[in-house]
Amino acid sequence: MLLKDCYKCIIFGEEQGVQVPARVIHDDEQILLYFDDDTRLGAHTDRLRVDFCDSQVGYIKTICELNIRKSFDPSIWEPWVADCFILEVGEILQRQKDLRVPMDVEVEFSRTQLSGEIQFTSHTQGVFTGTIKNISVGGLFLATATRLTRGETFEFSYCFSKVNQKLQAMTLREQQLRKDLYGYGCQFIDVKNNVEREIRQFVYKQQLKKIW
């Protein structure tokens, strides 16, 4: 089964611009989609695009066949249900190169290394502020007035769920955003599994807010 931990999806109708959000229930043998309105999907449901948001696998773009019927289960509040059969998998978006969400959060960072050589011990020299502009499981884009060098590492803490998590990142590329403001594409380093899971869940929740 392709899906591992999926609760929501988007069904794309035949007409351009039609997007129907649906709740997903799945196991090893069956995928069921529950939603409010089937009238916008069109008459032909044998090949519709369905994008699944799976917290373990990623953002999955697929082509599916849907067998839609009225739901008579009193415990289900959605009036329509569809048996979903995945026919094709187009893309699985995850990690740094794929799925990222915009942010605009100012954070305090601590420089840990300069040009691969000098270890900072001075609190004044080592701390700077910047704004996280976007984030993904693999890294972030940082805007700051502090000039950094390629390959420089830094630390920061952020609460993705309930607990502050400490992260370390390394600068990969630089661009000048405006006078005295620089942007840095950065990659996370040695992320623990539980922290990576929190970042992934945060990214998908933010992505779902955009979709819904």
C-alpha positions in Angstrom: 0.0 0.0 0.0 1.4 3.4 -1.0 -0.3 5.4 1.8 1.2 5.1 5.3 -0.3 7.9 7.4 -2.7 9.9 5.3 -5.9 11.7 6.6 -6.6 14.3 3.9 -6.5 14.7 0.1 -7.6 16.9 -2.7 -9.7 15.6 -5.6 -9.4 17.5 -8.8 -12.5 17.6 -10.9 -12.8 17.4 -14.7 -13.2 21.2 -15.1 -10.1 23.3 -14.5 -10.0 24.9 -11.0 -12.4 22.4 -9.3 -10.8 21.1 -6.1 -12.7 19.0 -3.6 -11.1 18.4 -0.2 -11.7 14.9 1.2 -11.0 13.0 4.4 -9.0 9.7 3.9 -9.4 6.4 5.7 -7.1 3.6 4.5 -5.6 0.3 5.4 -3.6 -2.3 3.5 -6.5 -3.2 1.2 -8.7 -0.2 0.8 -8.8 3.6 0.4 -12.0 5.5 1.2 -12.5 9.2 0.5 -15.2 11.1 2.4 -16.4 14.5 1.2 -19.3 16.9 1.0 -20.2 17.5 -2.6 -19.8 15.2 -5.6 -21.6 17.4 -8.2 -18.4 19.4 -9.1 -16.3 16.4 -10.0 -17.9 15.7 -13.3 -19.5 12.6 -14.8 -16.2 10.7 -15.6 -14.5 9.6 -12.4 -12.4 6.8 -13.8 -9.3 9.0 -14.2 -9.2 11.9 -11.7 -6.2 13.5 -10.2 -6.0 13.0 -6.4 -3.2 14.6 -4.2 -2.7 12.8 -0.9 -1.0 14.4 2.1 0.8 11.6 3.9 2.9 12.6 6.9 5.3 9.7 6.4 5.5 9.3 2.6 5.0 12.9 1.4 2.7 15.0 -0.8 1.7 12.3 -3.4 0.3 13.3 -6.8 -1.7 10.4 -8.3 -4.3 9.5 -10.9 -7.2 7.5 -9.4 -10.4 5.8 -10.3 -13.2 6.7 -7.9 -16.4 4.8 -7.3 -18.6 7.4 -5.7 -21.7 6.5 -3.7 -24.0 8.0 -1.1 -22.9 7.3 2.5 -25.5 5.9 4.8 -23.3 5.4 7.8 -24.7 7.4 10.7 -21.3 7.7 12.3 -19.9 9.5 9.2 -20.9 13.2 8.8 -19.8 13.5 5.1 -22.7 12.6 2.8 -20.5 11.1 0.0 -17.9 8.3 0.0 -15.7 7.0 -2.8 -13.8 3.8 -3.2 -10.4 5.0 -4.4 -8.1 2.9 -6.6 -4.7 4.4 -7.4 -3.9 3.9 -11.1 -0.7 6.0 -11.5 1.7 7.8 -9.2 3.0 11.0 -10.7 5.2 12.7 -8.0 6.1 12.2 -4.4 7.1 15.6 -3.0 9.2 15.7 0.1 12.5 16.8 1.5 14.4 20.0 0.8 14.1 20.0 -3.0 10.4 19.5 -3.0 7.8 20.6 -0.5 8.4 23.8 1.5 6.1 26.3 3.2 6.6 30.0 3.6 7.2 31.6 7.0 8.0 35.1 8.3 9.4 34.3 11.7 12.3 36.2 13.4 14.7 33.8 15.2 17.9 34.2 17.2 20.8 32.1 15.7 24.1 31.1 17.2 27.1 30.8 14.8 29.1 27.7 15.5 31.6 27.8 12.8 33.2 30.3 10.4 34.7 29.1 7.1 35.2 25.6 8.5 37.9 26.8 10.8 37.2 29.2 13.7 34.9 28.0 16.5 33.1 30.9 18.2 33.3 31.2 22.0 32.2 34.8 22.3 28.4 35.2 22.8 28.5 38.6 21.2 30.3 37.4 18.1 28.3 34.2 17.8 24.7 35.4 18.1 22.7 37.1 15.3 19.1 37.5 14.4 17.4 36.7 11.1 14.0 35.8 9.6 13.1 32.3 8.4 11.3 32.9 5.0 10.5 29.3 4.2 11.2 25.8 5.7 11.2 22.2 4.6 12.3 18.9 6.0 15.7 19.4 4.5 16.4 23.0 5.3 15.4 26.6 5.4 15.8 30.0 3.7 17.1 32.6 6.0 17.1 36.4 5.5 19.5 38.4 7.7 21.6 41.5 7.8 24.5 39.4 9.1 27.0 38.4 6.4 27.6 34.6 6.5 30.0 32.5 4.4 29.3 29.4 2.4 29.7 26.3 4.5 29.2 28.2 7.8 27.1 26.4 10.4 24.8 27.8 13.0 22.2 26.6 15.6 18.8 27.8 16.6 15.7 26.6 18.5 12.1 26.5 17.2 8.9 25.0 18.5 7.2 23.1 15.6 4.7 21.4 17.9 4.8 21.6 21.7 8.5 21.5 22.6 11.4 23.7 21.5 13.8 21.7 19.2 17.4 22.6 18.7 18.6 22.5 15.0 21.9 22.9 13.3 22.1 24.1 9.7 24.8 24.9 7.1 24.7 27.7 4.5 24.8 26.4 0.9 24.1 29.5 -1.2 23.8 33.3 -0.8 21.8 36.0 -2.6 21.6 39.7 -1.9 17.9 40.6 -1.2 18.5 44.3 -0.9 21.2 46.6 0.5 22.4 45.2 3.8 20.0 42.2 3.7 21.2 38.8 2.5 19.4 35.5 1.9 20.8 32.1 2.6 19.7 28.7 1.4 20.6 26.3 4.3 20.6 22.6 4.8 19.8 20.9 8.2 22.6 18.8 9.7 22.3 15.7 11.7 18.6 16.0 12.4 17.3 13.4 14.9 14.4 11.2 13.7 11.9 12.7 16.2 12.8 16.3 15.2 12.6 15.4 11.5 9.1 14.0 12.1 8.0 17.1 13.9 9.3 19.3 11.0 7.5 17.1 8.4 4.3 17.3 10.3 4.6 21.1 10.7 5.3 21.4 6.9 2.3 19.4 6.0 0.0 21.2 8.4 1.0 24.5 6.9 0.6 23.2 3.4 -2.9 21.9 4.2 -3.8 25.4 5.6 -2.9 26.8 2.2 -4.9 24.2 0.3 -8.0 24.3 2.6 
